[in-house]
Amino acid sequence: MARIRPKTIRELNEADLRGKISEARAHLAKLRVDGAKGTLRKESGKLRPLRRDIARMLTRLNEVKK
């Protein structure tokens, strides 16, 4: 899954944000399982940026709700 730019996040509506968040969470879960199995090697640097992208999307979702 590619990184999502803040400009792109601002342009999404609430339904699209929810979809992207669920997609990112599924990818994060897969990476965590791979890490637990010990097969993560090359993608270990993708965990932190992915968590931060999810946080950015959740922040934007809360802004849209208000």
Beta strands, then each sheet from edge to edge (+ up, - down):
end
